Amino acid sequence: MSATEPIFHEEHAPDFDTCWALLERVVASPQLKRANRMREFLLFVGQRTLKDGCDVLHEQEIGSVVFGRPEVYDTSADNIVRVNATDLRKRIEDYFETDGADEPLILEIPRGSYKPVFRSRTTREKILQTEQVLDQNGFESHTIDEPAPGESTLQKPIVGTATNTVTSGEEQKISLQTVPVDRRLLLLAVVVIGALSIGCLTLWMENLAMHRSLYIWQSKPAVNSFWSNFLGANPNTDVVLADVSFALIEDISKRAIPLDEYLTRNYSSKMQSPDLTEDRRQDIDLISQRTAGSIGDFRTAQRIVTLDPLGKNIHLYYSRDYSPSMIKMDNAILIGGRKSNPWVDLFQDKLNFSLEFTPDLTTTYIKNQSPLTSEQAIYKVDTTPNSGYSVVAYLPNPSGNGKVLVLEGTGSADTEGAGEFLTSEEHLENFQKLLHVTTLPYFEVLLKTTHVNGTPMDAQIIAYRTYPNLH
């Protein structure tokens, strides 16, 4: 559908009031009630289409008005509108399949466009049914006439013979001649069905073998028990990579930036401190326009993505492209500490083991909020360069309908060590034995990691907490 296609698709188009009332019902629906940004998105495109009569809605305009981006921001580097449009389409579809199932009028935002269109549910269903019939048969079906009262179906030619008038004896002869033909057809059908069954069984076995070769982790009991929570059919799992550029800005400014400022993207303008030189201010502006990551974070993401080689359930996002509505709807795996991945802020008050920084942001350490006997309150990195600490936290997502993993470390290799711990059959099996369980509850675990030249070698459990009541 092109961007200039009419918003109404019926001969008798609904009036403005009807369409606007429908849009307001969608905005007030449970699917959008708590998603403020999604509501603003739909209201804006609805107003520009219905009230202002715009034929084309531009991504840059939506990004500027709805998401607070500069008027001339680079849409190729910042895809927040496209990401949220996908999310909005899912919510609208869900409304019309559930709460709005009785709506006679349908609202859609076609892919490739941001312009809402309205169509009759009845017309839409008829079109879909017609297309389905044509797709299945390849042509329109025709009605076969029933025989007239008293007319015998034997009068129809059975094997392509002429329909001459015959005596009763000849009729019997023809009927007898058709019996061997029917038996041959029956035998042929049995042979064909048998061949098809063998073929289907062979394909099924080959598909099963290919599935096992791709999803090797499913043959590992401990790994399968844990990762089945994230790789089911619903919801999706979002892997959120750290924003190293953002961490550099914090290092330069010597200031930790909270999540709300990160989402509005106005932290750059707030950092024009008189304590910074003009060169430093220009550095901050330049870095804020770039997206960078660390090797350890990428390797961690690679370990996780490998679990879903066909890409059915796991989707990658940079931290700055993620949205609050997505972390409420989906499973989420947050890679990196809150300094480089501010989404961790949402769970900071729930963590017993947290990655902390000195006031000048130069030194990283692990804080134990409630130390038990034999535990330390603070875990500082050793002077030896080949060891560090990492934290793995497994918690519910903010809405409680999904799960969240937080993977953070005192260094890039330590974060990767956390990812290796979670994908290792040996480590997860030992953790199960330590907890005397076969299915891991929600938990936090503090690991001491060792590595050589940036490659994780081992991860030792130092302390842990479990939260079975959160299930």
C-alpha positions in Angstrom: 0.0 0.0 0.0 1.4 3.3 -0.9 1.6 6.3 1.4 -1.0 8.2 -0.7 -3.6 5.5 -0.7 -7.0 6.7 0.6 -7.7 6.1 4.3 -11.2 4.7 3.5 -11.6 1.6 1.5 -15.4 1.2 1.2 -17.9 2.5 -1.4 -19.7 4.2 1.5 -16.8 5.6 3.6 -17.4 6.2 7.3 -17.6 9.8 8.4 -14.9 11.7 10.3 -16.7 11.4 13.7 -17.0 7.6 13.4 -13.3 7.2 12.5 -12.1 9.6 15.3 -14.3 7.8 17.9 -12.8 4.5 16.9 -9.3 5.9 17.2 -10.1 7.2 20.7 -11.4 3.8 21.7 -8.2 2.2 20.6 -6.2 4.8 22.4 -8.2 4.2 25.6 -7.9 0.4 25.3 -6.0 -1.8 27.7 -3.4 -2.4 25.0 -2.4 1.3 25.0 -3.8 2.6 28.3 -0.4 2.6 30.1 1.8 3.1 27.0 1.9 6.9 26.9 4.3 7.2 24.0 2.3 4.7 21.9 -0.9 6.7 22.6 0.8 9.9 21.6 2.1 8.2 18.4 -1.4 7.1 17.4 -3.1 10.3 18.3 -0.6 12.3 16.3 -0.8 10.3 13.1 -4.6 10.2 13.5 -4.8 13.9 13.8 -2.5 14.6 10.9 -4.5 12.2 8.7 -8.1 12.8 9.8 -8.0 16.4 10.9 -5.2 17.9 8.9 -5.8 15.8 5.7 -2.1 14.9 5.2 -1.4 12.4 2.5 2.1 11.5 3.6 3.5 11.3 7.2 7.2 11.5 7.5 9.3 9.6 10.0 11.4 12.6 10.9 8.3 14.7 11.8 7.0 11.9 14.1 10.4 11.5 15.7 10.6 15.2 16.4 7.0 15.8 17.7 6.4 12.5 19.5 9.8 11.4 20.6 11.5 14.7 21.2 14.2 14.3 18.6 15.7 17.4 16.9 13.8 18.5 13.7 16.7 17.5 11.5 17.9 14.3 13.2 19.4 11.5 11.2 16.7 8.8 10.8 19.2 6.3 9.4 21.1 6.4 12.7 18.1 6.6 15.0 15.3 4.2 14.2 13.1 4.9 17.2 10.0 5.7 15.1 10.3 2.4 13.1 10.8 0.3 16.2 7.8 1.9 18.0 5.6 1.7 14.8 6.1 -2.1 14.8 5.1 -2.2 18.5 2.1 0.0 17.8 0.9 -2.2 15.0 1.0 -5.3 17.2 -1.0 -3.5 19.9 -3.7 -2.3 17.4 -4.0 -5.9 16.0 -4.3 -7.3 19.5 -7.1 -4.8 20.3 -9.2 -5.8 17.3 -8.7 -9.5 18.0 -9.7 -9.2 21.7 -11.4 -6.2 23.3 -12.4 -4.7 19.9 -13.5 -8.0 18.3 -17.0 -6.6 17.9 -15.9 -3.4 16.2 -17.5 -3.2 12.7 -14.8 -0.8 11.6 -11.1 -1.7 11.5 -8.1 0.7 12.1 -4.8 -0.3 10.6 -1.3 1.3 10.0 0.0 -0.6 7.0 3.7 -1.5 6.9 5.8 0.9 5.0 3.5 3.8 6.0 2.6 5.7 9.1 -0.8 6.8 7.8 -3.8 5.0 9.5 -6.5 3.5 7.3 -10.0 2.5 8.1 -11.9 -0.4 6.5 -15.0 -2.4 7.2 -14.4 -5.6 9.2 -17.0 -7.5 7.0 -15.4 -6.4 3.7 -12.0 -7.2 5.0 -13.0 -10.7 6.1 -14.8 -11.4 2.7 -11.7 -10.4 0.8 -9.5 -12.6 3.0 -11.9 -15.5 2.5 -12.0 -15.1 -1.2 -8.2 -14.9 -1.5 -8.0 -18.0 0.7 -10.3 -20.0 -1.6 -8.5 -18.8 -4.8 -5.1 -19.7 -3.2 -6.3 -23.2 -2.3 -8.1 -24.1 -5.6 -6.4 -21.9 -8.1 -9.8 -21.1 -9.6 -13.3 -20.3 -8.6 -15.5 -23.2 -7.5 -18.6 -24.2 -9.5 -21.8 -25.9 -8.4 -22.4 -29.4 -9.7 -26.1 -30.0 -10.7 -27.9 -32.7 -8.8 -29.7 -35.4 -10.9 -33.4 -34.9 -11.7 -35.9 -36.9 -9.7 -36.0 -40.5 -10.9 -32.8 -40.0 -12.9 -30.1 -42.6 -12.2 -26.5 -41.5 -11.8 -25.6 -44.5 -13.9 -26.8 -42.6 -16.9 -23.6 -40.4 -16.5 -20.6 -41.8 -18.4 -18.3 -43.5 -16.0 -15.1 -44.1 -18.0 -15.6 -41.8 -20.9 -17.9 -44.1 -23.0 -20.7 -42.7 -25.3 -24.1 -42.2 -23.7 -26.1 -44.3 -26.2 -29.4 -45.9 -25.0 -28.7 -49.5 -24.0 -30.7 -52.5 -22.7 -30.7 -53.6 -19.1 -28.4 -56.4 -20.0 -25.9 -54.0 -21.5 -26.1 -51.8 -18.5 -25.2 -54.7 -16.3 -22.3 -55.5 -18.6 -20.9 -51.9 -18.4 -21.3 -51.9 -14.6 -19.3 -55.2 -14.3 -16.6 -53.8 -16.6 -16.1 -50.8 -14.2 -15.4 -53.0 -11.2 -11.7 -53.9 -12.1 -11.1 -50.2 -12.9 -12.3 -49.2 -9.4 -10.0 -51.9 -7.8 -7.0 -50.7 -9.7 -7.8 -47.1 -8.7 -8.1 -48.2 -5.0 -4.8 -50.1 -5.3 -3.1 -47.1 -6.9 -4.5 -44.8 -4.1 -3.1 -47.2 -1.4 0.3 -47.1 -3.1 0.3 -43.3 -3.4 -0.8 -42.8 0.2 1.9 -45.3 1.4 4.6 -43.5 -0.7 3.4 -40.1 0.6 3.5 -41.4 4.2 7.0 -42.7 3.9 8.1 -39.4 2.3 6.5 -37.4 5.1 8.1 -39.6 7.7 11.5 -39.2 6.0 11.1 -35.4 5.9 10.0 -35.3 9.5 13.0 -37.3 10.6 15.3 -35.1 8.5 13.7 -32.0 10.0 14.1 -33.4 13.5 17.7 -34.2 12.9 18.3 -30.6 11.5 16.5 -29.1 14.5 18.6 -31.1 16.9 21.8 -30.0 15.1 20.8 -26.4 15.3 19.3 -26.4 18.8 22.1 -28.4 20.5 21.3 -26.8 23.8 18.0 -28.5 24.0 19.8 -31.8 24.6 21.5 -30.3 27.7 19.1 -30.7 30.6 20.3 -27.7 32.8 20.7 -25.3 29.9 17.4 -26.4 28.4 15.6 -26.0 31.7 16.7 -22.4 32.1 16.6 -21.1 28.5 13.2 -22.6 27.8 11.9 -19.7 29.8 13.2 -17.3 27.2 12.9 -19.2 23.9 9.2 -20.2 24.0 6.8 -19.0 21.4 5.6 -16.0 23.4 6.7 -13.4 24.4 9.7 -12.4 22.3 13.1 -12.0 23.9 15.0 -8.8 23.4 18.8 -8.7 23.8 19.7 -5.1 24.7 23.3 -4.1 24.0 25.1 -1.6 26.1 25.6 2.0 24.8 29.3 2.5 25.2 29.1 6.0 23.7 26.8 7.0 26.5 29.3 5.7 29.1 32.0 7.8 27.5 29.9 10.9 27.8 29.4 10.1 31.5 33.2 9.6 31.9 33.9 13.0 30.2 31.3 14.9 32.2 32.0 13.0 35.5 28.3 12.7 36.0 26.0 9.7 36.1 22.9 10.2 33.9 19.6 8.7 35.0 17.3 6.7 32.7 14.7 9.4 32.2 17.3 11.9 30.8 18.7 9.1 28.6 15.3 8.5 27.1 14.6 12.1 26.3 18.1 12.6 24.8 18.5 16.0 26.4 21.6 15.1 28.5 24.0 16.5 25.9 22.6 20.0 26.3 22.7 19.8 30.1 26.4 19.0 30.0 27.5 22.4 28.8 29.1 23.0 32.2 31.5 25.9 32.6 34.0 23.4 34.0 34.3 21.8 30.6 36.4 23.2 27.9 35.0 24.0 24.5 36.9 21.0 23.1 35.3 18.7 25.7 31.8 20.0 24.9 32.4 19.3 21.2 33.6 15.8 22.1 30.3 15.1 24.0 28.2 16.4 21.0 30.2 14.2 18.6 30.1 11.1 20.8 26.4 11.4 21.4 25.8 11.0 17.7 27.6 7.7 17.6 26.6 4.2 18.7 29.5 2.1 20.0 29.8 -1.2 21.9 32.4 -3.4 23.5 33.8 -6.7 22.2 32.8 -8.5 25.4 29.2 -7.3 25.1 29.1 -8.4 21.5 30.5 -11.9 22.4 27.9 -12.2 25.2 25.1 -11.3 22.8 26.5 -13.8 20.3 26.4 -16.6 22.8 22.8 -15.9 23.5 21.7 -15.4 19.9 23.3 -18.7 19.0 20.7 -20.4 21.1 18.1 -19.3 18.5 19.9 -19.8 15.2 16.7 -19.2 13.1 16.0 -15.9 14.8 12.4 -16.8 15.7 12.4 -15.5 19.3 15.5 -13.4 20.0 15.9 -9.9 18.7 18.8 -7.5 19.1 18.5 -3.9 20.1 20.9 -1.1 21.1 20.1 0.5 24.4 19.2 3.8 22.8 16.7 2.1 20.4 14.8 0.3 23.1 11.5 1.5 24.7 9.7 1.2 28.0 6.7 -0.5 26.3 8.9 -3.3 24.9 10.5 -4.1 28.3 7.0 -4.5 29.7 5.7 -6.7 26.9 8.8 -8.9 26.2 11.5 -10.9 27.9 14.6 -8.8 28.1 18.3 -9.5 28.5 20.2 -6.4 29.5 23.9 -6.6 28.8 26.2 -4.2 30.8 25.9 -2.2 34.0 23.7 0.9 34.4 26.5 3.2 33.4 26.4 1.9 29.8 23.0 0.4 29.9 20.6 2.7 31.8 17.7 0.2 31.5 19.3 -1.5 34.5 18.0 1.5 36.5 14.6 -0.1 36.4 15.9 -3.0 38.6 18.6 -1.3 40.7 16.4 -1.2 43.8 15.7 -4.9 43.5 19.4 -6.0 43.2 21.3 -7.2 46.3 24.5 -7.3 44.3 24.9 -4.2 42.3 27.7 -2.8 40.0 28.7 0.6 41.5 31.1 3.4 40.7 33.1 5.9 42.7 31.8 9.5 42.5 34.3 10.4 39.7 33.1 7.2 37.8 36.7 6.0 37.4 36.6 2.9 39.7 34.1 0.0 39.5 33.2 -2.4 42.3 30.4 -4.7 43.5 28.3 -3.6 46.5 26.6 -6.3 48.6 23.5 -4.5 50.0 22.9 -7.1 52.8 26.0 -9.1 53.5 25.6 -12.6 55.1 28.1 -14.3 57.4 31.4 -14.7 55.5 30.4 -12.3 52.8 32.0 -9.0 52.1 30.1 -5.7 51.8 32.3 -4.5 49.0 34.1 -6.6 46.3 36.9 -4.6 44.7 38.8 -5.7 41.6 42.1 -7.3 42.5 45.3 -5.7 41.3 46.0 -8.6 39.0 44.6 -7.8 35.5 43.2 -11.3 34.9 40.3 -11.4 37.3 37.2 -9.5 38.1 33.5 -9.8 39.2 30.2 -10.2 37.4 26.6 -10.2 38.5 23.8 -12.3 37.0 20.3 -11.3 38.0 17.2 -13.3 36.9 14.0 -11.4 37.7 10.4 -10.7 36.4 9.9 -7.9 33.9 8.1 -4.7 35.2 4.7 -6.0 34.2 5.2 -9.5 35.5 4.3 -11.2 32.2 7.9 -11.8 31.2 11.4 -12.3 32.5 14.6 -10.2 32.7 18.3 -11.1 32.8 20.8 -8.5 33.9 24.4 -9.3 33.0 27.0 -6.9 34.2 30.7 -7.0 35.1 33.5 -4.9 36.4 35.1 -5.2 33.0 34.1 -6.3 29.4 35.6 -9.8 29.9 33.7 -10.2 33.2 30.4 -9.4 31.5 31.2 -12.1 28.9 32.0 -14.4 31.8 28.5 -13.9 33.0 27.1 -14.9 29.6 29.4 -18.0 29.5 28.1 -19.0 33.0 24.5 -18.9 31.7 25.2 -20.9 28.6 27.4 -23.6 30.2 25.8 -26.9 31.1 28.4 -27.5 33.7 27.9 -24.2 35.5 24.1 -24.3 35.4 24.1 -27.9 36.6 26.4 -27.1 39.5 24.2 -24.2 40.4 21.1 -26.4 40.4 22.9 -28.9 42.7 23.9 -26.0 45.0 20.2 -24.9 45.3 18.9 -28.6 45.3 16.5 -27.8 42.5 16.0 -29.0 38.9 14.3 -25.7 37.8 16.0 -22.5 38.8 13.9 -19.9 40.6 14.5 -16.2 40.2 17.9 -15.5 41.6 21.0 -13.3 41.8 24.5 -14.7 41.7 27.9 -13.0 42.2 30.7 -14.5 40.2 34.5 -14.1 40.4 35.7 -14.4 36.9 39.2 -15.2 35.5 40.3 -14.4 32.0 43.3 -14.4 29.8 43.8 -11.7 27.1 40.1 -10.8 27.4 38.8 -14.4 27.1 36.9 -15.8 30.1 38.4 -18.9 31.5 36.3 -19.6 34.6 33.5 -18.3 36.8 33.3 -19.1 40.5 30.2 -18.5 42.6 31.0 -16.2 45.5 27.5 -15.5 46.8 23.9 -15.8 45.7 20.3 -15.0 46.6 17.1 -16.8 45.4 13.6 -15.3 45.1 11.1 -18.2 44.7 8.2 -16.1 46.0 8.4 -13.8 42.9 7.1 -16.6 40.6 
